[in-house]
Amino acid sequence: MRCAPVGNHRLKLAFLGTGAAFSLDRYNGAVVVDGRLLLDGGAPLLPHMSRVGVDAGAIEAVFLTHFHGDHTLGLPPFVLHRVFVDPRPITFLGPQGIEERLEALWEISWGPDWQKVMRPRFNVRYEVAKPVGKVAGYKYETVKLDHGTSGSNGYRIWVEGKILAYSGDTEPTAPLDALVEGADIAIVEATGPGDVFSHMSWEDATALKKRHPKTRFMFNHVYNGTVDGAVADFQVIEV
């Protein structure tokens, strides 16, 4: 049973990157929600946050959909900022193995000094996403989506009285409809036209939007060109 949103407030979304893994004219995906939540971390986070007026130290939780490079490789410099510049606590939420996978990424990025110098100063908590949970005061639901062999987590997050659905990477299968059903806003991938391996095509994205006419869709993970409803790098939207 879905929980209904409470209140009537505006929600601020800052798109730090909106491209697919090998997009030539868009940065890899990352979205900041109300200046407090980060959805994936593929873009160069620190300069892009600064450009759109987001305080990198104010991010309280990072929702990771999966561990592919175009969703995670902007994180190591951001983590260094949270070690040396702004040590406020932060939570990373994601699929099974999140602590092991991210700690390995930090160590690859920063070498032996990670464990000796940086890790003791990093005020972090890792959480495996639950079917229903709460992080940084925000309620969320996790929906397992189809994406290649490993799959991906989709999230429904209650923010400012609205339900925000976020797919990360997904194929156009039944769990995606469950993710966006009844959501006020849906940030969903739309990689490109035609047959797109392990992702969603523009045609399937358009059909999804038609099936859920009461939801406001914002399409990202665009390889090249654009599709109706696609967002752009550095776009900030209030809804």
One Martini backbone bead per residue (centre of mass of N, CA, C, O) as a GRO file, in nm:
protein
  239
    1MET     BB    1   0.095   0.037   0.024
    2ARG     BB    2   0.062   0.363  -0.036
    3CYS     BB    3   0.180   0.667   0.065
    4ALA     BB    4   0.067   0.973   0.123
    5PRO     BB    5   0.106   1.285   0.080
    6VAL     BB    6   0.200   1.586   0.262
    7GLY     BB    7   0.106   1.869   0.149
    8ASN     BB    8   0.223   2.198  -0.027
    9HIS     BB    9   0.520   2.192  -0.194
   10ARG     BB   10   0.828   2.274  -0.319
   11LEU     BB   11   1.052   2.121  -0.553
   12LYS     BB   12   1.411   2.086  -0.591
   13LEU     BB   13   1.591   2.040  -0.902
   14ALA     BB   14   1.936   1.939  -0.978
   15PHE     BB   15   2.110   1.898  -1.283
   16LEU     BB   16   2.440   1.775  -1.327
   17GLY     BB   17   2.340   1.527  -1.512
   18THR     BB   18   2.197   1.361  -1.841
   19GLY     BB   19   2.375   1.124  -1.939
   20ALA     BB   20   2.519   0.880  -2.081
   21ALA     BB   21   2.805   0.708  -2.067
   22PHE     BB   22   2.874   0.799  -2.402
   23SER     BB   23   2.827   1.090  -2.408
   24LEU     BB   24   2.919   1.394  -2.589
   25ASP     BB   25   2.692   1.635  -2.461
   26ARG     BB   26   2.684   1.494  -2.170
   27TYR     BB   27   2.666   1.432  -1.851
   28ASN     BB   28   2.660   1.238  -1.610
   29GLY     BB   29   2.456   1.130  -1.369
   30ALA     BB   30   2.287   1.382  -1.152
   31VAL     BB   31   2.087   1.460  -0.852
   32VAL     BB   32   1.944   1.729  -0.671
   33VAL     BB   33   1.748   1.737  -0.365
   34ASP     BB   34   1.692   2.010  -0.184
   35GLY     BB   35   2.014   2.009  -0.109
   36ARG     BB   36   2.026   1.688   0.037
   37LEU     BB   37   2.003   1.502  -0.217
   38LEU     BB   38   2.164   1.230  -0.397
   39LEU     BB   39   2.134   1.105  -0.735
   40ASP     BB   40   2.381   0.991  -0.795
   41GLY     BB   41   2.756   1.013  -0.930
   42GLY     BB   42   2.880   1.093  -1.239
   43ALA     BB   43   2.941   1.372  -1.216
   44PRO     BB   44   3.109   1.664  -1.155
   45LEU     BB   45   3.015   1.764  -0.858
   46LEU     BB   46   3.151   2.019  -0.744
   47PRO     BB   47   3.131   2.223  -0.986
   48HIS     BB   48   2.825   2.175  -1.034
   49MET     BB   49   2.719   2.263  -0.764
   50SER     BB   50   2.832   2.549  -0.774
   51ARG     BB   51   2.683   2.640  -1.036
   52VAL     BB   52   2.377   2.573  -0.892
   53GLY     BB   53   2.394   2.633  -0.567
   54VAL     BB   54   2.531   2.389  -0.413
   55ASP     BB   55   2.603   2.244  -0.107
   56ALA     BB   56   2.822   1.988  -0.054
   57GLY     BB   57   2.781   1.976   0.273
   58ALA     BB   58   2.446   1.930   0.265
   59ILE     BB   59   2.465   1.643   0.201
   60GLU     BB   60   2.300   1.356   0.357
   61ALA     BB   61   2.225   1.175   0.093
   62VAL     BB   62   2.294   0.878  -0.112
   63PHE     BB   63   2.148   0.750  -0.406
   64LEU     BB   64   2.204   0.426  -0.533
   65THR     BB   65   2.129   0.214  -0.800
   66HIS     BB   66   2.431   0.153  -0.895
   67PHE     BB   67   2.790   0.068  -1.000
   68HIS     BB   68   2.829   0.222  -1.237
   69GLY     BB   69   3.040   0.462  -1.356
   70ASP     BB   70   2.807   0.678  -1.449
   71HIS     BB   71   2.715   0.673  -1.114
   72THR     BB   72   3.023   0.706  -0.943
   73LEU     BB   73   3.288   0.880  -1.062
   74GLY     BB   74   3.211   1.159  -0.898
   75LEU     BB   75   3.265   1.084  -0.587
   76PRO     BB   76   3.564   1.102  -0.482
   77PRO     BB   77   3.593   1.417  -0.463
   78PHE     BB   78   3.349   1.455  -0.279
   79VAL     BB   79   3.465   1.290  -0.044
   80LEU     BB   80   3.713   1.470   0.006
   81HIS     BB   81   3.547   1.712   0.092
   82ARG     BB   82   3.419   1.546   0.342
   83VAL     BB   83   3.699   1.520   0.482
   84PHE     BB   84   3.850   1.826   0.463
   85VAL     BB   85   3.608   2.053   0.454
   86ASP     BB   86   3.316   1.881   0.517
   87PRO     BB   87   3.235   1.666   0.803
   88ARG     BB   88   2.963   1.592   0.763
   89PRO     BB   89   2.729   1.376   0.771
   90ILE     BB   90   2.685   1.066   0.569
   91THR     BB   91   2.473   0.874   0.344
   92PHE     BB   92   2.486   0.554   0.185
   93LEU     BB   93   2.254   0.425  -0.058
   94GLY     BB   94   2.201   0.074  -0.164
   95PRO     BB   95   2.301  -0.197  -0.271
   96GLN     BB   96   2.438  -0.472  -0.230
   97GLY     BB   97   2.770  -0.388  -0.129
   98ILE     BB   98   2.825  -0.081  -0.083
   99GLU     BB   99   3.069  -0.066   0.106
  100GLU     BB  100   3.273  -0.235  -0.056
  101ARG     BB  101   3.257  -0.081  -0.328
  102LEU     BB  102   3.326   0.209  -0.223
  103GLU     BB  103   3.585   0.155  -0.069
  104ALA     BB  104   3.733   0.058  -0.323
  105LEU     BB  105   3.708   0.326  -0.477
  106TRP     BB  106   3.859   0.506  -0.275
  107GLU     BB  107   4.127   0.341  -0.281
  108ILE     BB  108   4.183   0.368  -0.582
  109SER     BB  109   4.181   0.685  -0.585
  110TRP     BB  110   4.387   0.731  -0.297
  111GLY     BB  111   4.516   0.498  -0.184
  112PRO     BB  112   4.682   0.442   0.115
  113ASP     BB  113   4.567   0.715   0.242
  114TRP     BB  114   4.284   0.634   0.296
  115GLN     BB  115   4.329   0.453   0.552
  116LYS     BB  116   4.534   0.639   0.711
  117VAL     BB  117   4.379   0.940   0.676
  118MET     BB  118   4.072   0.955   0.564
  119ARG     BB  119   3.879   0.746   0.691
  120PRO     BB  120   3.884   0.855   0.994
  121ARG     BB  121   3.738   1.141   0.877
  122PHE     BB  122   3.487   0.986   0.771
  123ASN     BB  123   3.136   1.068   0.806
  124VAL     BB  124   2.999   0.755   0.761
  125ARG     BB  125   2.715   0.576   0.612
  126TYR     BB  126   2.601   0.249   0.536
  127GLU     BB  127   2.317   0.136   0.326
  128VAL     BB  128   2.089  -0.096   0.265
  129ALA     BB  129   1.823  -0.107   0.087
  130LYS     BB  130   1.497  -0.104   0.158
  131PRO     BB  131   1.178  -0.144   0.082
  132VAL     BB  132   1.136   0.028   0.354
  133GLY     BB  133   1.241   0.364   0.452
  134LYS     BB  134   1.488   0.585   0.624
  135VAL     BB  135   1.664   0.896   0.529
  136ALA     BB  136   1.728   1.194   0.653
  137GLY     BB  137   1.395   1.193   0.698
  138TYR     BB  138   1.332   1.013   0.443
  139LYS     BB  139   1.109   0.850   0.272
  140TYR     BB  140   1.129   0.513   0.120
  141GLU     BB  141   1.129   0.315  -0.182
  142THR     BB  142   1.206  -0.001  -0.327
  143VAL     BB  143   1.269  -0.090  -0.677
  144LYS     BB  144   1.321  -0.354  -0.878
  145LEU     BB  145   1.513  -0.339  -1.168
  146ASP     BB  146   1.580  -0.376  -1.505
  147HIS     BB  147   1.951  -0.426  -1.572
  148GLY     BB  148   2.069  -0.650  -1.703
  149THR     BB  149   2.223  -0.858  -1.476
  150SER     BB  150   2.210  -0.679  -1.191
  151GLY     BB  151   2.047  -0.441  -1.193
  152SER     BB  152   1.826  -0.197  -1.018
  153ASN     BB  153   1.749   0.079  -0.826
  154GLY     BB  154   1.450   0.210  -0.736
  155TYR     BB  155   1.291   0.524  -0.624
  156ARG     BB  156   1.071   0.635  -0.359
  157ILE     BB  157   1.030   0.979  -0.258
  158TRP     BB  158   0.956   1.185   0.020
  159VAL     BB  159   0.902   1.533  -0.081
  160GLU     BB  160   0.734   1.797  -0.003
  161GLY     BB  161   0.456   1.624  -0.044
  162LYS     BB  162   0.604   1.431  -0.253
  163ILE     BB  163   0.646   1.197  -0.520
  164LEU     BB  164   0.961   1.058  -0.607
  165ALA     BB  165   1.076   0.911  -0.904
  166TYR     BB  166   1.370   0.688  -0.953
  167SER     BB  167   1.555   0.487  -1.190
  168GLY     BB  168   1.785   0.525  -1.349
  169ASP     BB  169   1.842   0.225  -1.474
  170THR     BB  170   1.627   0.078  -1.740
  171GLU     BB  171   1.381  -0.123  -1.837
  172PRO     BB  172   1.058  -0.174  -2.008
  173THR     BB  173   0.916  -0.292  -1.737
  174ALA     BB  174   0.695  -0.352  -1.487
  175PRO     BB  175   0.855  -0.215  -1.246
  176LEU     BB  176   0.840   0.073  -1.365
  177ASP     BB  177   0.538   0.116  -1.330
  178ALA     BB  178   0.547   0.082  -1.021
  179LEU     BB  179   0.730   0.324  -0.963
  180VAL     BB  180   0.534   0.560  -1.107
  181GLU     BB  181   0.288   0.501  -0.959
  182GLY     BB  182   0.152   0.800  -0.828
  183ALA     BB  183   0.354   0.998  -0.903
  184ASP     BB  184   0.447   1.327  -0.941
  185ILE     BB  185   0.752   1.250  -1.006
  186ALA     BB  186   0.967   1.142  -1.292
  187ILE     BB  187   1.293   1.008  -1.316
  188VAL     BB  188   1.380   0.895  -1.643
  189GLU     BB  189   1.505   0.707  -1.874
  190ALA     BB  190   1.630   0.804  -2.230
  191THR     BB  191   1.863   0.710  -2.439
  192GLY     BB  192   1.717   0.620  -2.727
  193PRO     BB  193   1.655   0.514  -3.027
  194GLY     BB  194   1.522   0.218  -3.034
  195ASP     BB  195   1.742  -0.036  -2.973
  196VAL     BB  196   1.834  -0.066  -2.621
  197PHE     BB  197   2.054  -0.199  -2.424
  198SER     BB  198   1.930  -0.219  -2.096
  199HIS     BB  199   1.728   0.006  -2.184
  200MET     BB  200   1.550   0.304  -2.282
  201SER     BB  201   1.356   0.425  -2.512
  202TRP     BB  202   1.187   0.679  -2.648
  203GLU     BB  203   0.933   0.516  -2.709
  204ASP     BB  204   0.897   0.394  -2.422
  205ALA     BB  205   0.887   0.662  -2.270
  206THR     BB  206   0.634   0.773  -2.410
  207ALA     BB  207   0.449   0.537  -2.325
  208LEU     BB  208   0.478   0.574  -2.021
  209LYS     BB  209   0.362   0.860  -2.009
  210LYS     BB  210   0.078   0.777  -2.118
  211ARG     BB  211   0.013   0.573  -1.874
  212HIS     BB  212   0.100   0.845  -1.678
  213PRO     BB  213  -0.062   1.145  -1.686
  214LYS     BB  214  -0.018   1.254  -1.370
  215THR     BB  215   0.283   1.248  -1.433
  216ARG     BB  216   0.590   1.409  -1.414
  217PHE     BB  217   0.829   1.401  -1.664
  218MET     BB  218   1.196   1.331  -1.656
  219PHE     BB  219   1.446   1.297  -1.888
  220ASN     BB  220   1.735   1.086  -1.895
  221HIS     BB  221   2.003   0.934  -2.021
  222VAL     BB  222   2.114   1.080  -2.282
  223TYR     BB  223   2.305   1.034  -2.555
  224ASN     BB  224   2.154   1.197  -2.803
  225GLY     BB  225   2.009   1.469  -2.815
  226THR     BB  226   1.642   1.455  -2.801
  227VAL     BB  227   1.342   1.455  -2.599
  228ASP     BB  228   1.043   1.480  -2.492
  229GLY     BB  229   1.117   1.581  -2.152
  230ALA     BB  230   1.401   1.658  -2.141
  231VAL     BB  231   1.677   1.727  -1.967
  232ALA     BB  232   1.945   1.942  -1.849
  233ASP     BB  233   2.228   2.055  -1.787
  234PHE     BB  234   2.190   2.272  -1.509
  235GLN     BB  235   1.905   2.224  -1.439
  236VAL     BB  236   1.646   2.405  -1.258
  237ILE     BB  237   1.362   2.271  -1.073
  238GLU     BB  238   1.032   2.362  -0.980
  239VAL     BB  239   0.737   2.163  -0.826
   0.00000   0.00000   0.00000
